[in-house]
Amino acid sequence: MAKFIISCDEATTICDKSQYGEATFFEKVKLNFHFLICRICLRYTKQNAKMSKVYKMKAHDCKKENNCLSSQDKEQLKKQLQELEA
């Protein structure tokens, strides 16, 4: 039974690993057992999952946008950098 008892620190580490598919089955079992004892870690896991989902959606939106400088802006930036070096 002692094998299943983990600290909150270890629980958050396993939570993070689990979101990236890096947690083992045994780690997930220990994490779920920890949730029976600690509601704070359960809340952390839920919030972390929501935040990851939001960031992934935002990253997807950002990839659609064109964030490049125009040729004119690039030339102007080059001139400004050369003036700073001089």
Secondary structure, DSSP 8 states (H G I E B T S, - for coil): -GGG---HHHHHHHHHHHHTT---HHHHHHHHHHHHH-HHHHHHHHHHHHHHHHHHHHHHHHHHS-----HHHHHHHHHHHHHHH-
